[in-house]
Every structure is written in structure tokens, then in C-alpha cells.
Amino acid sequence: QVQLVESGGGLVQAGGSLRLSCAVSGRTFSNYAMGWFRQAPGKEREFVAAISWSGGSTYYADSMKGRFTISRDSAKNTVYLQMNSLKPEDTAVYYCAAEWAAPLAAIATMTDAMDYWGKGTLVTVSS
């Protein structure tokens, strides 16, 4: 079984930055697409960003472009989400997820259908 463990969440003021990490273990991830999703209180989970493990190609939700950056470190089996210029509306539980052999654009629609999910890390952005 693949295990995903998020970390790096916390409280930050608007305009600040955080870097979330997703530690991956259990299987080889070369054929996986990795994604970050988030869910704010009272709202549906939404797509944030995705990256292919092997090639490093990225795909972002339009609202995240320019502020969020997804990356991976293959040597550390870790996926990152660098979040800059944070806004109060970014407050949410952020989830790391993995899908085998999925096109990155398809990940954007897979808010509940990813193969593996982490338990999430809470990001709170104050005004």
C-alpha cells in the first residue's frame, strides 16, 4: 500500500508563505501522478496542482497559477507545494494524493477518485 503523509501546515498571515510536504512510501511512484487538493470548511474538495513523478510536468488550477508551485524530489520521495502570497480564502485542509498512470489534466477532476490520499494538513491564513 502507498502511504502519503502531509506536513508543513500551520497558521500564517495573509501575504505570507508556507511549504507543504508529502512524504511518499510503500511503492515506486515513477508511473504516478501526484496531486494536491484542498477542502475549506463547508466546501467541496478542490484541485490545486498536479505533477508527474517521472517527468516533472506540472498542471495547476487557474486560480493557483503564479502563487503556488508543485515540485518533487525523487531522491527523498517527497512532493512539495510552495504557497506564496497566501490569502484568507486559501484556508483549508490540504491533501496529498496519488493516481496511477493518469494524465495531469484529468487529476483536476478527480477530487474523490484518486487512488491514494493522505490525511491532510491544515493551513490557516489570517487576515
N, C-alpha and C positions, 0 to 999 in steps of 0.2 A: 504494500500500500504506500502511496505517496503521502508524505506529510508536509504540510505548509504551516509555518509559524511566523506570524507577523510581529513586528516590533517597531518602536520609534514614535508611536503616537504620544500625544500629550496636549498640554494647553499652550497656546501661542496667541499673541496679539495679532490683530489684523495687520497685514503687510509683512508679517514675518515668514519664516521658512521652517520646514521640517523635512526630514528624510526618513521615509518608511523603508523597512527591510522585510524581506520574505525569505526565510531560510527553507530550502527545499531538501528533502531527503527521501530515501526509500527506493527510488528508481532513477534510471537515466532519463534525462529530460531533453535530450537532443531533438526529439520529434514532437516536442510540446510547444504550444503557445501559452504564454503566461499573461495573466491579466490582473489589473487592479480594478476593483469595483468599490462603490461606497453606498451606504444607506444612511440617510438622515432620519431622525425621528419622525414617524408618521408618513414617510415617503417610501416609494419602491426603491429597490436597489438599482443603481445605475452604473453604467460603464464609465470608466475613467481612461484607461490606457491599456495597451497590449504590446507584447514583444515576442518575437520568435526566438526560441532558445538557440537554435543553431546559427541563424544568420544575423540576428540582432535587429531585424526590421521592426519598425515601431508603427503604431497606429493609435490615434488619440481621439477622444470625443472632442468635438469642435470647441466646446466651452473650456477645455483644458489646455488647448494649444497655446504655447507661449508662456505658460505658468508652470505646468507640470512636465516632468521628464521621467520616462521609464528607462531603465537600463538593467543589465545583468552582468554578473561576474561569474563566469563559468567555473573558475578555479575555486570559488567559495560557495558555489551552488546557491547563489543569492540573487534575488531580484529586488531592485530598488525603485522607489518612487520619490523623486525630489520634487517638493512642493514649494513654490515661491509665491510671493505676493498673495498670501492667503487672505481669504475673505470669510466673514462670519458664515456665509452660506456654504462654505466648504466643510463646516462642522458635520461630522458623520463618523460612523464606524467604517473603516477601510478594510477591505478584504482582498487577500491574495488568492488567485485561483489558477488552475491549470486545465488545459484541454488538449488531448492528443490529436495531432495532425489537423489542426483547424486553421483555416485562413484567418488572418488577423482581423479583417473586416467583419467576419462572422462573429468574432468574440464580442463585438459591440452589442449584439442582440442576445447574448447568452447569459443574461443576468441571473438565471436559475439553473442553467443546464451545463455548466462547466463540470468536468469530471471530478475535480478535487477543489476543496475550499479550505482556507484557514479559518480560524475562529474570529479574526478581526482585531483591529487595534483602533482605539478611539482617538479621534482628532477633534479638539475643541478650539475654535478660533473666536476670541473675544473681540468685541467692538472697541 
